[in-house]
Amino acid sequence: MNELMRLNKFISHNTKYSRREADKLISEGKVRVGGKTNTDLSTKVSYDDTVEIDGKKIFKKSEFTVIVYNKPKGELVSKKDDRGRRTIYDTLPKKFAHFNSVGRLDFASEGLLLLTDAAPIAAALMNSDLERVYYLKVKGEISEAAKEAMQNGLELSDASKGAHSHSKIKSMSFAPFLSWQIFGKSGEYTKLKVMINEGKNRELRRFFAHFDAEVAELKRVSYGVMDLGMLKSGKHRFLTNSEYDKLRDFLKENKVYY
């Protein structure tokens, strides 16, 4: 028996529509389940059910696309912004408007961002322990206490420093960094490279802010086997065949069937 899922999730997983757009279609009576119009947003369906939008049957997607985008500073990872700020979708070609980002990079951060047209794959990658590599420019010195926490991990009951002002996340635990290297200084700033395998909200900014070291610049350069390479800021590329093969291996190992 196929797993039951919310109707809006079923639609977003197998079409170009987001869950919010799916809710609108359902409310407008444009969705039929088993030949009957369905306006109940709480309805659950499986792949054994026949679901139609405007009379067109939805089929389970068997292929997916993933792209690497080099996000510049000053872009939001969001479909739209009520303050009119630029988003990644203003830069990306319109054909990627329905793609989901694998996690986020904040407004002031830059670098590698993965996007995919398959919501289950976006979720699997985002919640994985794949290595993420970042280059940081931190104001001040890296204290011995910060080095020890990078080595051993850190638990904070108050992780509000370094967080967005509207963040509802207060406490946070930080796993030990997989590796870190201080490779230079520029004036009052320290440059370092870190590798972690988590993707929590503003994790690195919160971590260093706890030690009164402000992250002035943050650039992600790799995520698992996918890296920026020579990709220019504001540009995108498709995964290589080798990257797709390794991604499919990852999905199989994690029992993500798509």
PyMOL commands that set and color helices and strands:
alter all, ss='L'
color gray80, all
select helices_A, chain A and resi 7-14+19-27+88-91+94-96+119-126+144-152+203-210+241-253
alter helices_A, ss='H'
color red, helices_A
select strands_A, chain A and resi 5-6+31-33+36-37+44-45+51-53+56-57+66-71+100-101+110-116+132-139+154-156+172-174+179-186+189-196+215-223+226-227+236-238
alter strands_A, ss='S'
color yellow, strands_A
deselect
rebuild
show_as cartoon
